[in-house]
Amino acid sequence: MAIVLIAFVEFIYFFLLHSRERETNGGFDVCAATVHCQHWESELFQCTLIDNSDTDQIVVPNKKSWKNLFAYMGPGFLVSIAYIDPGNFETDLQSGAEYKYELLWIILVASCAALIIQSLAANLGVVTGKHLAEHCKNEYPRVPNFILWILAEIAIVACDIPEVIGTAFALNMLFKISVWIGVLLTGLSTLVLLALQQYGVRKLEFLIAFLVSTIAACFLVELAFAKPSASEVLYGLFVPQLKGHGAAGLAISLLGAMVMPHNLFLHSALVLSRKIPRSIPGIKEARRFYLIESAFALTLAFFINVSVISVSGAVCNSPNLNPEDQSKCKDLDLNEASFCLKWSSKLFAIALLASGQSSTITGTYAGQYGSKFTSGVVLQMILSFELPFALIPLLKFTSCKTKMGIHANSTMISALTWIIGSLVISINIYYLATGFIKILLNGHLEVVAVVFLGIFGFSAMAVYLAAIAYLVFRKNKEATHLLALTTPESRQMANESCDTSMHCLPREDIVSMQLPQRRSTEEVN
């Protein structure tokens, strides 16, 4: 019932969001269910900076100063929400309840990997002036684009379900509201908060930063109440271990919860809202400050996740736990988690409410940008399996000098990021194959069913591997973008042609958090 309500609310949102674009002149249509939804080939685009009076753009001073960091603050907080959403909380709670602090090292490794990967997404947007989904739309043929779009939307739906249900659980804890009513209220409140888009991205960034601070404050108090052993927490953080049945699956769930594919689309789009100095030093400074800003936000998210696991691990593994609470710990979810905190259960509900509400907002915007190129632990595993289809294009684009110019990844960064990507992909393939084989051998199925399932399953694995191989070995073909050009001649040529694949910063559609609007030739001239 809750899932049906979620789907209904999201349909209403997308209908309202895109109704305005459908009414524009020339039959321009932007629809989340259309792959090539932007017919830009015959259009000329405005290649001048946006006037301050028209939009809430963030201007970065054209001088070297650490004070410039404040102009770049914001996108990292919107991205960090995906790492502390209700889906993460549920996976963290189960990890702590079942394995205490043993899987904390996964959070540390995944957070470091997430910072590296998210910095690449930011670099792609800053250097090229286009976000990841737009690059995919221009780079790949129609069929691969359609498949990538489907996978991106599935990943976003896999995030939305625990976010909305988690918020409904929080409302139930605070106000004793039925979960299905909470789902409706969550959808309606999200629509109301999304109205902030008309005031610009800066207001939304301040709102999300406030919600993240609220989550951090709540879990800081809860951590002080639970009093986990500091030595055991540190041991779990720095000593890798996978003990017990199901630890590997939960570890993959944690990894899927920490490295979000839709976040790559979102981060590469959000950085386009800044008016950065149009020079190589200016781009380098933007990349550096975005890295610092992302590191700060993701570090905060890392400590929040560690706090959730530590609280769950300390409470559920206490020797004084009564039989009723022991039973709850065996199948711990968001609805049952309040018992872990006793008097501070309201704080957990507030943190869960802030997490769910903010993540539904950012997840919805990720769905906008994810469509441009055209519950529980299982959902987090889905995210992990879909990650290569966003990660591989990102790694290839940011390592390509024809796209990034002198700002392309160095050999060391390329090697490191490809190692991270290869490990994630290898783990996914291993877990997929072994899990499927266990189902065939231990599922007590008829021989005919085993044969047919085996043929279907291994064929699907072959398609999965073939799709990954296609993305890895396909050569990039898209032309170099304006901000990646390094010679005066090439920049002059690009300015004269005003190529449709080249965007100037800030992007008006990103600054105002709206989908791109069509412009007439008269407006451009």
C-alpha positions in Angstrom: 0.0 0.0 0.0 2.8 2.4 1.0 4.7 1.7 -2.3 1.5 2.5 -4.3 1.1 5.8 -2.5 4.8 6.6 -3.1 4.4 6.0 -6.8 1.2 8.1 -6.9 2.8 11.1 -5.2 5.8 10.9 -7.4 3.6 10.8 -10.5 1.8 13.9 -9.3 5.1 15.7 -8.7 6.5 14.9 -12.2 3.2 15.8 -13.8 3.2 19.2 -12.1 6.9 19.7 -12.7 6.8 19.1 -16.4 3.4 20.6 -17.3 5.0 24.0 -17.8 7.6 22.8 -20.2 5.0 21.0 -22.3 3.2 24.3 -22.8 6.2 26.2 -24.2 6.4 27.3 -27.9 7.6 24.9 -30.6 6.2 21.8 -28.9 9.2 21.5 -26.6 8.6 18.5 -24.3 10.6 17.4 -21.3 9.3 14.1 -19.9 10.9 11.8 -17.4 9.7 8.8 -19.5 11.4 10.0 -22.7 15.0 9.2 -23.5 15.9 11.9 -25.9 13.7 14.5 -24.3 15.6 17.6 -25.4 15.7 18.5 -29.1 18.6 20.9 -29.0 20.2 20.2 -32.4 18.5 23.1 -34.2 18.7 25.5 -31.3 21.2 28.3 -30.5 22.0 28.8 -26.8 22.8 31.8 -24.8 26.5 31.9 -24.1 26.5 35.0 -21.8 26.5 35.1 -18.1 23.2 35.6 -16.3 22.3 38.9 -14.8 22.2 39.0 -11.0 18.8 40.6 -11.1 17.2 37.7 -12.9 18.3 34.8 -10.8 20.0 33.8 -7.6 23.3 33.0 -9.0 26.4 32.6 -6.7 29.2 34.7 -7.9 32.8 33.6 -7.0 35.2 36.6 -6.7 38.0 36.6 -9.3 40.8 36.8 -6.7 42.7 34.2 -4.7 41.4 33.9 -1.2 40.2 31.2 1.2 37.1 33.3 1.7 36.0 32.0 -1.7 35.3 28.7 -0.1 32.1 30.0 1.3 30.8 30.7 -2.2 31.3 27.0 -3.1 29.7 25.7 0.1 26.4 24.0 -0.6 26.4 21.2 -3.2 28.3 18.9 -0.9 25.5 19.1 1.7 22.9 18.2 -0.9 25.0 15.3 -2.0 25.8 14.2 1.6 22.1 13.7 2.3 22.1 10.5 0.2 24.7 9.0 2.6 22.5 9.6 5.7 19.1 8.9 4.3 16.6 6.4 6.0 17.9 3.6 3.8 21.4 4.0 5.2 20.0 4.2 8.7 18.2 0.9 8.3 21.3 -0.8 6.9 23.4 0.8 9.7 21.0 -0.4 12.4 21.0 -4.0 11.1 24.8 -3.9 10.8 25.2 -2.8 14.4 22.6 -5.2 15.7 24.0 -8.3 14.0 27.7 -7.6 13.9 28.2 -4.9 16.4 31.2 -2.8 15.2 32.7 -5.3 12.8 31.5 -3.6 9.6 32.5 -0.1 10.5 35.6 -0.4 8.3 33.2 -0.7 5.3 31.8 2.7 6.2 35.4 4.2 6.3 36.4 2.6 3.0 33.2 3.5 1.3 33.3 7.1 2.6 36.9 7.6 1.2 35.9 6.1 -2.1 32.7 8.2 -2.2 34.8 11.4 -1.7 37.1 10.5 -4.6 34.2 9.6 -6.9 32.1 12.6 -6.0 35.0 14.9 -6.6 35.2 13.5 -10.1 31.5 14.3 -10.7 32.1 17.9 -9.5 35.1 18.2 -11.8 33.2 17.0 -14.8 30.5 19.7 -14.3 33.0 22.5 -13.5 35.3 21.8 -16.4 32.8 21.0 -19.2 29.8 23.0 -18.1 27.6 20.0 -18.5 26.5 17.3 -16.1 26.9 13.6 -16.4 23.5 12.8 -17.8 24.0 15.3 -20.6 27.4 13.8 -21.4 25.8 10.3 -21.6 23.0 11.6 -23.8 25.5 13.1 -26.3 28.1 10.2 -26.1 26.1 7.0 -26.4 23.6 5.8 -29.1 19.9 5.6 -28.5 19.6 2.1 -27.2 22.5 2.3 -24.6 21.1 5.7 -23.6 17.7 4.2 -23.0 19.1 1.4 -20.9 21.2 3.8 -18.8 18.2 5.9 -18.2 16.1 3.0 -17.1 18.9 1.9 -14.7 19.2 5.5 -13.3 15.5 5.7 -12.7 15.5 2.3 -11.0 18.3 3.5 -8.7 16.4 6.6 -7.8 13.2 4.6 -7.0 15.3 2.3 -4.9 16.3 5.3 -2.9 12.9 6.9 -2.8 11.1 4.0 -1.2 13.1 3.8 2.1 13.3 7.7 2.2 9.5 8.1 2.1 8.7 5.2 4.3 11.4 6.3 6.8 9.8 9.7 7.0 6.4 8.1 7.6 7.9 6.0 10.4 9.3 9.2 12.0 5.9 10.9 11.9 4.4 7.8 13.5 7.0 7.9 16.3 6.4 11.6 16.9 2.7 12.0 16.4 1.3 8.5 16.3 0.2 9.0 12.7 -0.5 5.9 10.6 2.3 5.0 8.2 0.1 5.2 5.1 -1.0 8.7 6.1 2.6 9.6 6.9 3.5 8.6 3.3 0.9 10.9 1.9 2.0 13.8 4.2 5.6 13.1 3.2 4.8 13.5 -0.4 2.8 16.6 0.1 5.4 18.2 2.3 8.1 17.4 -0.3 6.0 19.2 -2.9 5.7 22.2 -0.6 9.4 22.3 0.1 10.2 21.9 -3.6 8.6 25.3 -4.0 11.9 26.6 -2.8 13.2 26.1 -6.3 11.6 29.4 -7.4 13.9 31.2 -4.9 17.1 29.6 -6.3 19.5 26.9 -5.3 21.1 28.9 -2.4 18.0 28.8 -0.3 17.7 25.0 -0.8 21.3 24.6 0.2 20.8 26.4 3.4 17.7 24.3 4.2 19.6 21.0 3.6 22.6 22.2 5.6 20.2 23.0 8.5 18.7 19.5 8.3 22.1 17.8 8.2 23.1 19.8 11.3 19.9 18.7 13.0 20.7 15.0 12.2 24.2 15.3 13.5 23.2 17.0 16.7 20.5 14.3 17.4 22.9 11.4 16.9 25.6 13.1 18.9 23.3 13.1 21.9 22.2 9.5 21.2 25.9 8.4 21.0 26.5 10.0 24.4 23.6 8.1 25.8 24.5 4.7 24.4 28.2 5.0 25.4 29.8 2.4 23.1 33.3 1.2 23.8 35.7 3.6 22.1 38.4 0.9 21.7 36.0 -1.5 20.0 34.7 1.2 17.7 38.3 2.1 16.6 39.1 -1.6 16.1 36.0 -2.0 13.9 37.0 1.0 11.9 40.6 0.1 11.1 40.6 -3.8 11.2 38.8 -5.4 8.2 36.7 -8.4 9.1 33.7 -10.3 7.6 32.5 -12.9 10.2 29.3 -14.7 10.4 26.6 -15.7 7.9 25.3 -12.9 5.8 28.1 -10.4 6.7 29.2 -10.2 3.0 25.7 -9.4 1.9 25.3 -6.7 4.5 28.7 -5.3 3.6 27.6 -5.0 0.0 24.4 -3.3 1.3 26.5 -0.8 3.2 28.6 -0.2 0.1 25.5 0.3 -2.0 24.1 2.7 0.6 27.4 4.7 0.7 28.1 5.1 -3.0 24.9 6.3 -4.7 24.8 6.2 -8.5 22.2 9.0 -8.7 24.4 11.2 -6.6 26.9 11.3 -9.5 24.3 12.9 -11.7 23.2 15.3 -9.0 26.7 16.5 -8.0 27.8 17.1 -11.5 24.7 19.3 -12.0 24.7 21.2 -8.7 28.2 22.6 -9.3 27.0 24.4 -12.4 25.2 27.0 -10.3 28.4 28.9 -9.5 29.8 31.8 -11.6 33.4 30.9 -11.6 36.3 32.9 -13.1 36.7 31.8 -16.7 40.4 30.9 -16.6 42.5 27.8 -16.0 43.5 29.0 -12.5 39.9 29.8 -11.7 38.8 26.3 -12.8 41.6 24.7 -10.7 40.5 26.8 -7.7 36.9 25.7 -8.1 37.9 22.0 -8.3 40.0 22.4 -5.1 37.3 24.2 -3.1 34.6 21.8 -4.2 36.9 18.9 -3.0 37.3 20.6 0.4 33.6 21.4 0.6 32.6 17.8 -0.3 35.2 16.4 2.2 33.6 18.5 5.0 30.1 17.4 4.2 30.9 13.7 3.6 33.0 13.6 6.8 30.0 14.8 8.7 27.9 12.1 7.0 30.6 9.5 7.9 30.4 10.3 11.6 26.6 10.2 11.6 26.7 6.7 10.0 29.3 5.6 12.6 27.1 6.9 15.3 24.1 4.9 14.1 26.1 1.7 13.9 27.7 2.3 17.3 24.4 3.0 19.0 22.8 -0.1 17.5 25.8 -2.2 18.3 26.1 -1.1 21.9 22.4 -1.5 22.7 21.7 -4.8 20.9 24.8 -6.5 22.1 24.4 -5.5 25.7 24.4 -8.4 28.2 21.5 -6.8 30.1 19.1 -6.9 27.1 15.7 -8.4 27.9 14.2 -11.2 25.7 11.7 -8.8 24.0 14.4 -6.4 23.0 16.6 -9.3 21.8 13.8 -10.4 19.5 13.6 -6.9 18.1 17.3 -6.7 17.5 17.2 -9.9 15.3 15.0 -8.1 12.8 15.7 -4.4 13.5 14.2 -1.8 11.2 13.4 1.8 11.3 10.0 1.2 12.9 11.5 -0.8 15.8 14.7 1.2 16.3 13.3 3.6 18.8 13.7 1.1 21.6 17.4 1.4 21.2 17.4 4.9 22.5 14.9 4.8 25.4 14.4 8.5 26.5 16.1 9.8 23.4 13.8 8.0 21.0 12.2 11.3 20.1 15.6 12.5 19.0 15.9 9.5 16.7 12.5 10.3 15.3 13.5 13.9 14.7 16.7 12.9 13.0 14.9 10.3 10.9 12.3 13.0 9.9 15.0 15.4 8.9 16.9 12.7 7.0 13.8 11.4 5.1 12.4 14.8 4.2 15.7 16.2 3.0 16.6 13.1 1.0 13.3 13.0 -0.7 14.0 16.6 -1.9 17.5 15.9 -3.2 16.4 12.5 -4.6 13.7 14.2 -6.7 16.2 16.7 -8.1 18.5 13.8 -8.9 15.7 12.3 -10.8 15.4 15.5 -12.9 19.1 15.4 -13.9 19.2 11.6 -14.2 16.5 11.7 -16.8 18.3 14.2 -19.0 20.2 11.6 -21.0 17.2 10.3 -21.9 12.5 -1.5 1.0 15.3 -2.1 2.9 18.6 -3.9 2.5 17.6 -5.4 -0.9 17.1 -1.9 -2.3 20.6 -0.9 -1.2 22.0 -4.0 -2.9 20.2 -2.9 -6.1 22.0 0.4 -5.9 25.3 -1.3 -5.6 24.6 -3.5 -8.7 23.6 -0.4 -10.7 26.6 1.7 -9.6 28.9 0.6 -12.5 26.5 2.1 -15.1 27.0 5.6 -13.7 30.5 5.1 -12.4 32.1 3.8 -15.6 30.9 6.7 -17.8 32.1 9.2 -15.1 35.6 7.6 -14.9 35.9 7.5 -18.7 34.7 11.1 -19.2 36.9 12.6 -16.5 40.0 10.7 -17.7 39.5 11.9 -21.3 41.6 14.8 -22.5 39.3 15.5 -25.4 36.6 16.3 -22.9 38.5 17.7 -19.9 41.7 19.2 -21.5 44.5 19.7 -19.0 42.0 19.1 -16.2 41.7 15.4 -17.0 42.5 12.9 -14.3 46.2 12.3 -13.6 47.5 8.8 -14.2 47.5 8.2 -10.4 44.0 9.4 -9.9 42.8 7.4 -13.0 44.5 4.2 -11.7 43.0 4.7 -8.2 39.5 5.4 -9.4 39.6 2.5 -11.8 40.8 0.2 -9.0 37.9 1.3 -6.8 35.5 0.8 -9.7 36.9 -2.6 -10.5 36.7 -3.8 -6.9 33.0 -2.7 -6.7 32.2 -4.4 -9.9 34.1 -7.6 -9.0 32.3 -7.8 -5.6 29.0 -7.3 -7.2 29.6 -10.0 -9.8 30.9 -12.5 -7.2 27.9 -11.9 -4.9 25.5 -12.1 -7.8 26.9 -15.4 -9.0 27.3 -17.1 -5.7 23.9 -16.0 -4.4 22.2 -17.2 -7.5 24.0 -20.6 -7.4 22.9 -21.0 -3.7 19.3 -20.4 -4.7 19.5 -23.0 -7.4 21.1 -25.6 -5.1 19.3 -24.9 -1.9 15.9 -23.7 -3.1 14.2 -27.1 -3.2 13.0 -26.5 -6.7 12.0 -28.9 -9.4 14.6 -30.0 -11.9 12.8 -28.3 -14.7 12.6 -25.0 -12.7 16.3 -25.2 -11.9 17.2 -25.6 -15.5 15.1 -22.7 -16.7 16.1 -20.5 -13.9 19.8 -21.4 -14.5 19.5 -20.6 -18.2 17.7 -17.3 -17.5 20.0 -16.3 -14.6 23.3 -17.0 -16.3 22.1 -15.3 -19.5 21.3 -12.2 -17.4 24.8 -12.3 -15.9 26.3 -12.5 -19.4 24.3 -9.5 -20.4 25.4 -7.7 -17.3 29.0 -8.4 -18.0 28.6 -7.5 -21.7 27.0 -4.1 -20.8 29.9 -3.3 -18.4 32.5 -4.3 -21.1 30.7 -2.1 -23.6 31.0 0.9 -21.4 34.6 0.2 -20.5 36.0 -0.4 -24.0 33.9 2.0 -26.0 35.9 5.0 -27.2 34.7 8.4 -26.3 33.5 10.4 -29.4 32.0 13.6 -28.1 33.9 16.9 -28.9 35.8 18.9 -26.3 33.9 21.4 -24.3 34.5 25.1 -24.0 36.0 25.0 -20.5 38.2 22.1 -21.4 39.9 24.0 -24.3 43.3 25.2 -23.5 44.5 27.2 -26.5 43.2 30.7 -27.4 42.5 29.6 -31.0 40.2 26.7 -29.9 38.4 28.9 -27.4 37.8 31.6 -30.0 36.5 29.0 -32.5 34.1 27.6 -29.8 32.8 31.1 -29.0 32.2 32.0 -32.6 30.3 28.8 -33.3 28.5 28.8 -29.9 28.3 25.0 -30.1 25.2 23.6 -28.5 27.3 21.2 -26.5 29.1 24.0 -24.7 27.5 25.7 -21.8 28.6 28.8 -19.9 28.5 28.9 -16.1 26.4 29.5 -14.2 23.8 27.3 -15.8 20.4 29.1 -15.4 18.5 25.9 -15.2 20.7 24.7 -12.3 20.8 28.0 -10.5 17.0 28.3 -10.4 16.6 24.5 -9.9 14.4 24.3 -13.0 14.5 22.1 -16.0 16.2 23.8 -19.0 14.0 26.4 -20.8 13.9 26.8 -24.5 15.3 30.1 -25.9 14.5 31.7 -29.2 17.0 32.9 -31.6 16.1 36.5 -30.9 16.9 36.0 -27.2 20.3 34.6 -28.1 21.1 37.5 -30.4 
